[in-house]
Amino acid sequence: MHRFTRESEQLAQMIVAESLDRMRMEPPLDGPRTPEELLAQVGQTVTEEGLGGEEALRVWTDVLSGACMSIDHPRFLAFIPGAPTEAATMFDLLVGASSVYGGTWLEGAGAAFAENQALRWLADLAGFPPQAGGCFVQGGTTGNLSALVAARHTAARRHGPRWPQRWSVLVTAETHSSVTYALERVMDVEVVRVPGDERGRMTGPAVRAAVEALPPEQRAGLFAVVATAGVTNTGIVDDLAGVADAAEEYELWMHVDGAYGGAGLAAPSVRHLYAGIERADSFIVDPHKWLFAPFDSCALLYRDPELARLAHTQTASYLDPVTIEGEWNPSDYAIHLSRRARGLPFWFSLAVNGTQAYSAAVETTLEVARAAAEDVRRRPYLTLLEEPDLSVVIFARDGWSKADYDAWSADLLHAGKAFVTASAHRGQPCTRFAIVNPRTTVADLKGILATMA
């Protein structure tokens, strides 16, 4: 099983050939099937004797892969899709084949060095200081949680032995569900909701008002504020500069969740929306969303990574060889130890294509989003619900209920035309386009909008 035989080489060639075929084609949209349908088609795949490489690969390519939607399809516009570059996709194969351990400098110095260069580009986009740093984690949920753990640890060190009765953090109704999940269910931290402005944004004055309204015992436990750079549902960016002012005034850790929208930092046309992010204590962005990397990859950055290292470094006798002063261990900056070098495909694509190509690709998606918003305005049966800050276009079909949206969405998917799902905005059923794929065209979106007439 662990010998590279002639059969192993043949299987490797088949897998590479399938990968190349997948990259050459426009990906099929595909769609889910029931467990019963899949079992009827493939039967039991894990057996005592094994299926053999050729048959196992056939089961995947002919059946199972078709029951997985292609997130990189240009008309996959639901949730937040992805569109990895060819360079990133192919390098991901090599990362897997190389058995690189990405947790420590001792075992993966080359990987950590490369990842840190990619992180440096992101830190520079955000205006973070030279000493800023962090690591790549699985996704935004892990990134947000890790940053908030570092924030609470920093606050606890400042408080000393007299901890407050309960810790608390400021968010808004538009803050991503992963943040509130991490705070309430994992960290047992109280969530304090700051009212958003007319667009749902967190603002500096609203943060101040929320803090001043807290009773003294609750204010004593307040340690962080979470702003959003690109709300998932609407793409709107919070008042980061105002939040930074308030965070500084009340000595709060400012964390910016840019899992989706942080990629907009690479686009000069919208860079002004992020004014104030350079003052944040921590920041995340997911390259697997709008920065053209494969799943799963979240870049987590700290203004002062030493604070994160103090919070996250694990100690044990068997870890003594790697906990060496001066070495950069990615495992020291988040809630992980064993770690795939998941930032390498992103780094490789940056190294191959250059950062200017990334800026151009993000600008392309922004231009398509603006054109789609204009087309929505022109159609009498549609209402644009928010002016797009970034590349999410949220709108409503006049007179439609959620059931109407669901039926329309199912018809589009069944026909293989597109994947667009229902959402809601201020209690109103609606839908949205999340445009992160440079291959998505204005014609694609016009064709979808025409089906709503």
Secondary structure, 3 states (H helix, E strand, C coil): CCCCCHHHHHHHHHHHHHHHHHHHCCCCCCCCCCHHHHHHHHCCCCCCCCCCHHHHHHHHHHCHHHHCCCCCCCCECCCCCCCCCHHHHHHHHHHHHHCCECCCHHHHHHHHHHHHHHHHHHHHHHCCCCCCEEEEECCHHHHHHHHHHHHHHHHHHHHCCCCCCCCEEEECCCCCHHHHHHHHHHCCCEEEECCCCCCCCCCHHHHHHHHHCCCHHHHCCEEEEEEEECCCCCCCECCHHHHHHHHHHCCCEEEEECCCHHHHHHCHHHHHHHCCHHHCCEEEECHHHHCCCCCCCEEEEECCHHHHHHHHCCCCHHHCCCCCCCCCCHHHHCCCCCCECCCHHHHHHHHHHCHHHHHHHHHHHHHHHHHHHHHHHHCCCEEECCCCCCCEEEEEECCCCHHHHHHHHHHHHHCCCCECCEEEECCEEEEEEECCCCCCCHHHHHHHHHCCC
